[in-house]
Amino acid sequence: MSIYIETERLLLRDWKDEDRAPFARMNADPLVMEYMPRPLDEKASDKLVGHFKDHIKRKGYGLFAVEVKENGEFAGFVGLDTVRFTAHFTSPKKPATEIAWRLDYEFWGKGYGSEAASAVLDYGLNDLKLKEIVGFTVYDNTRSIQLMEKIGMVRDEDGNFDYPSLRKGHPMGHLVLYRKS
């Protein structure tokens, strides 16, 4: 198992089989998934883990499992992913890299999200030499917006967009865009 990033309190590492059950439970929680189109069942969660593992294998980085050093608990994921849709800031010929995170509710409010995301942003820009990292969220997801601003990302005031695979007017479909280079 590889550890890609270590912070004061967290390990950002490869996914283990024992992460699947708490990840599925987290993805089924309506509170955790409040700003996602829908909660996910176990099959959809497992498919995501497969995507995450494949991306890490192909690129050498990705959406890493987050482990709390103090007790070894799986807390969620934080990392970098290739944006897989076309929007004004990305295309198949010019893919963008996004920072993303999802932590289980019991780990909210402890600073784990900003600790891990800040380390990932630094890793992406300084170690991987990415020119830019984007972040996006539903326009009224104040927790994610505050986290992006806390780690130094800047809102692209002209960057708002509708998520391409959601119908026009979907409550989760209107997104704000943040950038860091």
C-alpha positions as CSV (number, residue, x, y, z in Angstrom):
1,M,0.0,0.0,0.0
2,S,1.4,3.4,-1.0
3,I,1.0,6.5,1.1
4,Y,1.0,9.5,-1.3
5,I,0.6,12.4,1.2
6,E,1.1,12.5,5.0
7,T,-0.2,15.4,7.0
8,E,0.0,16.0,10.7
9,R,-3.1,13.9,11.4
10,L,-3.9,12.1,8.1
11,L,-2.6,9.6,5.6
12,L,-3.7,9.9,2.0
13,R,-3.2,6.5,0.6
14,D,-4.2,3.7,-1.8
15,W,-7.6,2.2,-1.3
16,K,-7.9,-1.1,0.7
17,D,-10.7,-3.6,0.4
18,E,-11.7,-2.8,4.0
19,D,-12.5,0.8,2.9
20,R,-15.4,-0.3,0.7
21,A,-18.0,-0.9,3.5
22,P,-17.5,2.5,5.2
23,F,-17.3,4.2,1.8
24,A,-20.6,2.6,0.8
25,R,-22.2,3.6,4.1
26,M,-21.0,7.2,3.7
27,N,-22.3,7.4,0.1
28,A,-25.7,6.2,1.2
29,D,-26.0,8.9,3.9
30,P,-28.4,11.7,2.7
31,L,-26.5,14.3,4.7
32,V,-23.1,13.5,3.3
33,M,-24.7,13.3,-0.2
34,E,-26.8,16.5,0.2
35,Y,-25.1,18.3,-2.7
36,M,-24.9,15.3,-5.0
37,P,-27.6,14.2,-7.4
38,R,-28.5,11.2,-5.2
39,P,-27.1,8.9,-2.6
40,L,-25.3,5.8,-3.9
41,D,-25.9,2.2,-3.3
42,E,-23.1,-0.3,-2.6
43,K,-22.7,-1.3,-6.2
44,A,-22.2,2.3,-7.3
45,S,-19.8,3.0,-4.5
46,D,-17.7,-0.1,-5.5
47,K,-17.7,1.2,-9.1
48,L,-16.3,4.5,-7.8
49,V,-13.6,2.8,-5.9
50,G,-12.6,0.9,-9.1
51,H,-12.4,4.2,-10.9
52,F,-10.4,5.8,-8.2
53,K,-7.9,2.9,-8.1
54,D,-7.6,2.8,-11.9
55,H,-6.9,6.6,-12.1
56,I,-4.2,6.3,-9.4
57,K,-2.7,3.3,-11.3
58,R,-2.7,5.2,-14.6
59,K,-1.7,8.7,-13.5
60,G,0.2,8.1,-10.2
61,Y,-2.3,10.3,-8.3
62,G,-6.0,10.5,-7.9
63,L,-8.7,10.5,-5.3
64,F,-6.9,9.0,-2.3
65,A,-8.5,7.2,0.7
66,V,-8.1,9.4,3.8
67,E,-7.1,7.6,7.0
68,V,-6.9,9.2,10.5
69,K,-3.4,8.5,11.8
70,E,-4.5,8.4,15.5
71,N,-6.9,5.4,15.1
72,G,-6.6,4.1,11.5
73,E,-10.2,5.0,10.7
74,F,-11.3,5.5,7.1
75,A,-12.6,9.1,6.9
76,G,-13.4,9.5,3.2
77,F,-11.5,10.6,0.2
78,V,-9.5,13.7,-1.0
79,G,-7.5,14.1,-4.1
80,L,-7.2,15.0,-7.8
81,D,-9.2,13.6,-10.7
82,T,-9.4,14.3,-14.4
83,V,-12.6,16.2,-15.3
84,R,-14.5,13.7,-17.4
85,F,-17.0,16.1,-19.1
86,T,-16.8,19.0,-21.5
87,A,-17.4,22.5,-20.2
88,H,-16.0,25.9,-21.0
89,F,-12.8,25.2,-18.9
90,T,-12.1,21.7,-20.1
91,S,-12.3,19.4,-23.2
92,P,-11.0,16.1,-24.3
93,K,-8.1,17.8,-26.0
94,K,-7.4,20.1,-22.9
95,P,-8.4,18.1,-19.8
96,A,-8.7,19.9,-16.5
97,T,-7.7,18.4,-13.2
98,E,-10.1,18.9,-10.3
99,I,-9.6,18.7,-6.6
100,A,-12.4,16.8,-4.9
101,W,-13.3,15.5,-1.4
102,R,-16.0,13.7,0.5
103,L,-15.7,12.9,4.2
104,D,-18.0,10.9,6.4
105,Y,-20.2,13.1,8.6
106,E,-18.4,12.1,11.9
107,F,-15.2,13.7,10.5
108,W,-16.8,17.1,9.7
109,G,-15.9,20.2,11.7
110,K,-12.4,18.8,12.7
111,G,-10.4,20.5,10.0
112,Y,-9.6,17.3,8.2
113,G,-11.1,18.5,4.9
114,S,-9.0,21.6,4.7
115,E,-5.9,19.8,6.1
116,A,-6.1,17.1,3.4
117,A,-7.2,19.5,0.6
118,S,-4.4,22.0,1.3
119,A,-1.8,19.2,1.1
120,V,-3.3,17.8,-2.1
121,L,-3.3,21.3,-3.7
122,D,0.3,21.7,-2.8
123,Y,1.1,18.2,-4.1
124,G,-0.6,18.9,-7.4
125,L,0.9,22.3,-8.1
126,N,4.4,21.7,-6.7
127,D,5.2,18.0,-6.9
128,L,3.1,17.1,-10.0
129,K,3.8,20.5,-11.6
130,L,0.1,20.9,-12.8
131,K,-0.5,24.3,-14.3
132,E,-3.9,24.7,-12.8
133,I,-6.3,22.8,-10.5
134,V,-10.0,23.5,-10.6
135,G,-12.7,22.9,-8.0
136,F,-16.5,23.2,-8.4
137,T,-19.6,22.7,-6.4
138,V,-23.3,23.4,-6.3
139,Y,-23.8,27.2,-6.1
140,D,-25.2,27.1,-2.5
141,N,-22.9,24.5,-1.0
142,T,-21.3,26.9,1.5
143,R,-19.2,24.3,3.2
144,S,-17.3,23.3,0.0
145,I,-17.1,27.0,-1.1
146,Q,-15.6,27.9,2.3
147,L,-13.1,25.1,2.1
148,M,-12.0,26.1,-1.4
149,E,-11.5,29.7,-0.3
150,K,-9.7,28.5,2.9
151,I,-7.1,26.6,0.8
152,G,-6.5,29.6,-1.5
153,M,-8.6,28.8,-4.5
154,V,-10.2,31.8,-6.2
155,R,-13.7,31.9,-7.6
156,D,-13.9,32.4,-11.4
157,E,-16.7,34.9,-11.4
158,D,-17.5,34.2,-15.1
159,G,-17.0,30.4,-14.6
160,N,-20.5,29.3,-13.4
161,F,-21.8,26.4,-15.5
162,D,-24.5,23.7,-15.6
163,Y,-23.4,20.1,-15.1
164,P,-23.7,18.6,-18.5
165,S,-25.3,15.3,-17.6
166,L,-28.1,16.8,-15.4
167,R,-31.3,18.2,-16.9
168,K,-31.5,22.0,-17.1
169,G,-32.9,23.4,-13.8
170,H,-31.8,20.4,-11.8
171,P,-31.2,21.6,-8.2
172,M,-27.7,20.1,-8.2
173,G,-26.9,21.2,-11.7
174,H,-25.8,24.9,-11.4
175,L,-22.1,25.0,-10.3
176,V,-19.6,27.6,-9.3
177,L,-16.0,27.2,-10.5
178,Y,-12.8,27.9,-8.5
179,R,-9.2,27.8,-9.7
180,K,-5.7,27.7,-8.4
181,S,-2.5,27.9,-10.4
